[in-house]
Amino acid sequence: MAKDKNSFILYTDQRGIFDKLSDEQAGKLIKHIYAYCCDENPESDFVTELAFESIKSALKRDLKK
């Protein structure tokens, strides 16, 4: 995501995404988020990728701030 960036923000309005996922799917999503933020170019299943899309937009927006 960004060199030397060591934090990111998840927002409470994103909770609905996690609430709709099973615990296993939510775990995959949070691991995907961490991998993305650590520049690991994660690949995942369709559900994780779909759930990640709106979170990714927020992460990119926050990076510009």
Secondary structure as UniProt FT lines:
FT   TURN            3..4
FT   HELIX           12..14
FT   HELIX           15..19
FT   HELIX           23..37
FT   TURN            38..39
FT   HELIX           46..64
//
